[in-house]
């Protein structure tokens, strides 16, 4: 047993467990806040009211058109320029410039824009017949949205949104590349780089980090696949997660 635990790869897996929790922390904060932001932006962009559609479209274009790497730099610079010392009496000066705050905050803004475009595309492809049927029976705008628009939008957008969440998880590696590392708050890629600097064993350390990303990504796919099954339970289609390659068609 001791020989297994002392194996270099297993040792790396144990060492990288805590850093993996930081990547999960960023993801688990970004998704719950980014999802409603994306829905609001998609509805705003799809609105016929220019006061809603223009700001929403501008926001989506700005965040989708600029690299996430630069967005982290810009927001970190902005928080420093705001002179956090002014906020010391409120006790939030450290929070404003802390990576554990700025990281999820920027990820929420970024995924909100990308997911908004996904939901907007789904809104544009909702079957018109279902909306017309809802109006024909005298439904209010809210009832129409709740019974016809919302479920169809989620069902159509969910596969693409699942990919967005996985990409978002991978993007958490940029947090500590753009902001200072405080104490031992290192994520997977940052810690793997630190291990690499000790013995220059590139394949060993980054393979262990990649395994964490692979396993967590599979878990995300599995959980979101269960949700997709729920969304499509009324359809006679097979939406089960297939990990085994299909060599013969």
Protein Blocks (a to p, Z undefined) as FASTA:
>chain_A
ZZmmmpmklmmmmmmmmmmmmmmmmmmmmmmmmmmmmmmmmmmmmpmblklmmmmmmmmm
mmmmpcfklmmmmmmmmmmmnopmlmmmnopmmmmmgmklmmmmmmmmmmmmmmmmmmmm
mmmmgcfklmmmmmmnopafklmmmmmmmmmmmmmmmmmmmmmmmmmmmmmmmmmmmbcc
ehjlccfklmmmmmmmmnopaklmmmmmmmmmmmmmmmmmmmmmmmmmmmmmmpccdfbd
cfbdcfbZZ
